[in-house]
């Protein structure tokens, strides 16, 4: 048995997102989002599921905060539904939307939990999508206006702000691969969107500084790691392209003020150009207070000509897989964190998402024995400890997710929560992983 210990000052938390848990899509003046539209198109979401009710957290937030209090977390990461604040994306503010988040944030603070607010976790107002969505630079201005309202409204209450969650998913998964809303399949469009997202992030950070808002601001890219199958240059280069598309493509502009040349050249070969306008790179290159990192999985991979966007294929090595099919690859977590630190320096990092999909159901006694999730968490937290000991500046760890919820294109078929949700009755049941995580948070260590 090894004792895995964590710094006393490290913060612990859990995370969710508005469309995945709130429900109440037509209540109190909320406008439609692209996910409302997308999830109601037949064939887009597994089993025809949608987020109309989800976990009904809009009505059950007090119960959910009681669960958080029992868990003992320091920080709760949630996202605001942009269409609750601006039903048409811009224009008139919906006061009832602001009122809901005030009640919610106040209740968190009453219970000693710091709110960490994500401004954009994928639920773009449909009214903005109708005008071109993130491909239209007017959406950047609408986002900054929305951010300004939130900053002013919650200044002093919310101390941790995240501009964007997983810009790779917002752009390439949603506009090139087409799996997520709005569901396009156009590489140039996806690249335009990726760039505009980064400009929106930079402008929101500028606005945060200009308003002298109390607290810290960052963003939360998703990451992965591909370990080359061999030390052949073509294998190494293929893996670097894919990893770089998650890391360098979305981090170099923020930390270095430029896009990585090796990927710019690769995209040029595909006929794709960056839609950079005067001043964009300076806007994106704003100092941030912390970096959020979302990590779930990685692979072994090798070069394969004309395979996908970056000429590589995964090599099956018999790794355990979670119930969504992703390999359990904790060594990739270490590689991601040390690579980012080597490349960008001593940036403060919060793990804003890390967790696993296991579809364990309650047994006859009502207990949810999710031992595989506990093992996954142990593996990744041990890896996190290893990264801390190697000099990575880890400020906190937030597991995904507090609750089982609407898992985007997978609907309700995939469970990531440490709390089980019965989607018929909306009953919450704390899983074994909840109790393991609670003990770990209290002790700041575990045995492995």
N, C-alpha and C positions, 0 to 999 in steps of 0.2 A: 504493500500500500504506500502510495506517495501522497503527501499532503500538498495540495495546490492552494497557495495563499495569494491574496490580492491586497493592494494598497488600501489603507483605511479610508483615504480620501476619495477613492474611486466611486463613482455614482452608478447605481443599478436601476434598471427600469424595464418597461415593456412598451410595445408600440402597436398602433392600429392606424387605419385610414378611414376617412369619412364615408366614402361610398361603400366600403366593405362592411361597415357595422351600423351606420345610423338608421337606414330606412327612412320613413316619413318623407318620401321624395316629393310629395305634393302638398306638404303642410307648411303653414306660416310663411307663405310667399316665396318658397324656394322655386327657382326656375329649373328647367331640364338641363342636364349635363350630357356630354357626348356618351357617357356610359349608360345613361337612361335610354338614349336612342339605340346605341349599339346592342345592348343586352336584349332589346325587344325585337331585333331582326332575327328571324328564324335561322338557326344553324350557326350563329356566331358564338353562343355560349352553351356549354354542355347542358343537356337536359332542358334547354330553354329557360334556365334560371336567370334571375335578375336581382337587383339590389333594392327593389321596392320596399321590402320589409327588413331584409338582412337580419341583423341581431336585435333590431329595434332599439338600438342604444340611444336614439334621440329621446325616447320616452323612459328608458331604463338606465340613464347615465348615473343616477344616484346609487343604484344597485351595483353597477360596474365599479364605481369609485370605492364602494365598501369592499369589494373584492381586491382592488388595488391596495387599499389600506391594510387589509389582512396579509397580503403578499409582502408588504414592507418596502415597496419600491421608493426610491428618491425622486425619480423622474418618470413622467408619462408622456410619451410622444404620440400626438394625435394630429390629424390634419383638419383644416377648415374646408368646408364645401364652398368653393367660390360662388356657385349659384345660389347659396343661401344669403350671401352678402350682396351680390349683384345678380339678380335673376336673369338679366340680359347681358351680363358680363361687364357692363359699364353703365353709366347714367345714374339712376336713382339708387341709393342705398336702401336695402331692406332692413329696417330697424329690428324686426322680429328675429332675423338671423343673428344680428349682433347680440340681441338680448339672450338668445339661447347660449351662445358661446361665453357670455359673461357669467351666466348662472353656472355653466359647466366649469369654467376656470376658477370661479370663486369657490366652488365645492372642492376642487382639487386642492387649492391653497388651504382651505379650512382643515383638510386632512393631512397637511404637511407634505403634499406632493407637488414638485415643481412641474409646471406645464412646459413641454417642448413642442412648439407649434410648427407644423409643416404647412406652408402656404399653398403649395400645389402638389397634390398627390393624385393627379390624372383626371380629375372631374372638371374638365373645361366646360364653361357654359356653352350650351348648344348654339345660342345666338351668335357667339364669336366664331364657332366652327362654320356656321352658315356664311360667314364673311371670309372664309379661308383659313380659320384656325391659326395655328402657330406658323403657318406659311406666310401669313399676313403680318407685316411689322406693326400694324395697329394693335395687334394682340399684346405686343410687348408693352405698349403704353397703357393698355387696359390692365395688365398685370401689375404694373408699377403703381397705378392709381389704387387698385385693390389692396396692394401691399401697404401703401401709405395710410389708407383708412384703418387697416388692422394695427399697424405700428402705433398710430396716434391713440386709437381706441383702447389698446391693451398695454400701453407704455407703463412700466412699473409692475404690472401683473405677470406678464410673460417675459422671462429673461433669456429664453433660448428660442431662436428663430431659425427655421430651415426654409430656404427659398423654394427649392425644387427637390422632389424625390425621383431618383433614377432617370436622369435625362436620356440614357440609352434606350430605356423602355418607351419613354414618351415619343422619341424620334424613330429609331430603327425598328423596334419591335412593333410599333403601331402604324408606321408609315412606309416601311419597306417589307418587313416580314408579314405584316397585316394581321397579326394575331389579336391585337388589342385595339380599342377604339382610337381613332375613327376607322381603322381597318384598310388603309391604303397599301399599295405595293409598288413604290416608286423610290428608287435610290436617291435621285436628286432631291425629290421632295423631302425625304427623311433627313438629308444632309442640311437642307435649308432650315428645317424645323430644329435640328440639333443646334445650329448656330444661333438661331433666334432665341432659343431657350437660354443659352449662355449670355446673350446680350440682356435678356430680361432679368436674369440672375444678377448681373453686374449693375444694372440700373437700380434694382431693388436694394442692393447693398449700398449704393451711393445715396439713395433716399434715406435709408436707415441712418447713415452717418450724418447726412445733412440735417435730419430732424433731431439728432443727438439722443437717439432712443437708448434707454438703459438696457444693458444686457449684451448678448453675443449673437452673431449671425454667421451662418455657414450654409452648406448645401449637402445633399446626400446621394452621391453617385453609387450605382451598383457595380460590383466588381466580380471577376472570376479569375481563375488561374489555369493555364494550360501548361503542363510539364511536357517538354519535348520527348517523344518516344526514343530518340537517339541523340547523339551529339552531332549528327549531320547538319550542315548549315541550313539546308532547306527545311528540316524539321524545326530547328530553332527559330528561323525567320517566320515560318507559318504560325507558330504559337505566339510569337511576338506581335504579329499583326492582330490576331484575335484579342489577346490580352490588352494590347494598346488601344483597341477600339473602345474598350470599357474605361481604361485608366488614362492613358495619355491624351486621347481625343477629347475627353471631358475635363481633364485636370491641367494639362499643359497651358491652355488658354488662360485659366484662372491663376495659376501659380507662376507661369513664365511669360504670359502675354503673346503666345504664338501656338499654332497647331504643329503637331509632330510632322516633320518633313517626310519621313518614310511613309506615313499614311496619306498625306496630301498627294504625294506622287502616285501611290497605289490607286487612289480615287480618280486621279486624272486619267490613268490608264483605262478606267471604267467610264470615262466621259463625264465625270462629276466634278463640278467646280464649287468652291466655297462662295456663298453670297455675302462676302465681307464688304461693308460700307465704311467710309471714312470715320475713324474714331471708335469703331466697334471693338477692336482688340484692346484699346486702352480702357474702354468701359468694362469689358469682361475681367480685365486684370486688376481687380480690386482686392486689397488685403481682406481676408476673412478671419474670423476668430477661431473657428474650428472646422474640421472636415468630418462629415458623417460618412461612414462606410457601411454598405449593405453587402454581406457575403453569405452565400448559401452552399456553393458547390464549385468543383473544378474537375478537370479531366486530364488524361494522358492523350496526346494528339500527335499527328505526323502530317507531313506534306502530302497533299493529293491534288494534282493539277485539275483545275476547273471544278473543284468541289466547293460549292458555296461561294460566298463573297471573298474569302481570304485563302482559298486553296488549301484546306486542311480537312482531315477526318479524325474523329475520335477513335481511340483504340480501346476495346473492351479489355479490362484487366481484372474483372471479377470483384470490383469494389462493391461493398454493400450499397444499396440504393434506398432512398426514402420512397414513400408511397406515391410521390409525384414523378418518380423515375430518375431523380438526380443522384449522382454518386456522392457518397459521404467522403469528403476529401479535405480533412482539416489541415493537412500540410499546405494546401493552397492558401488557406487563411493566413498562415504565417508568412508565406511568400508575398502575398499581396501587401500585408502591413509593413514588412521590412523593405519591400521594393519602393513603396510610396515614401517611406521615411528617407531612404537613400536618394530618391529622385528629387523630393521637394523640401527636405530638411525636417526640422523638429516640429512639424505641424501638430497641434492638439487634435486628437481623433476621438470621436464617439463612435462606437459600434451601434449604428442606428437600427440595423436589422440583422438578426442571425437566428435561425431556427430551422425546424424540420417538419415536413408533412408526414404524419402517421395517422391513419384513420381508425384508431382504436375506439371501440364502442364501450359503453358502460356494461359491466357484468351483472349477474343476477342480484348482487347487493347494491348496485348503483355506482360501484367504484370503476374509475377509468385507469387501468394499468398500462401506462405508456412508457414502458421500460426503454424502448428503442429511442424515444425522444430524450430521456434522461441521459442515455449513453452518448447521443449526439451532442447534447449540451456539455457534458463532461469533456468530450474530445475537443470541442471548440473553445471552451473556457481554459482548458489546459494549454491549448495552442496560444490563446490570448496571453496567458501568464508567461509563456515562452517569449512572446513578442515584447511584453513589458520588460522582461529581464534582458532582452536584447536592445533595449533603448528606445522602443516605440512609445510615443507620448500618448498613452491611452488614458482618457479622462472618464470614460464610462462605457457601460455595456447595456444595451436594451434588446431584449429578446423579441423576436417576431413569432407568435403574436400573443397578446393577452387572451384574446377570444378566438375560437373557431369562427370563420366568417366567409363572406362571398369572395372566392378566390378567382376573381376576374373571369377569363375565358373558361376556366374549369368549374365555374359555378360553385355549388355547395358540395362538390364531390371530394374536395381535398381539405384536410383539417390541419392547420398550423398552430392552433391555440394550446396554451397550457390550461385553459378553461374550456370544457366541452360545452357546446351549445346545441340543444335539441331544437332543430329548426321548426318543428311543429308546435311545440309548447313554449319555446324560447327560454326554457329553464337553463340555468348555468350550473355546471358541475365541475368542481376543481379536480383536475387530474393529478395523478401521482407526481407528474413533473412540476406542477404548481407547488406542491409541498416540498419537493427537493430544492426547487429554486428559492423558495421562501427561507429554507434553512441555510442555504448558501449565502443569501443576501445578509441574513442575520449574523452569520459566523465570519464572513469574508474569507472562507476557505471551504474546501471539501476534500474528501479522500478519493483517490482514484487508483 
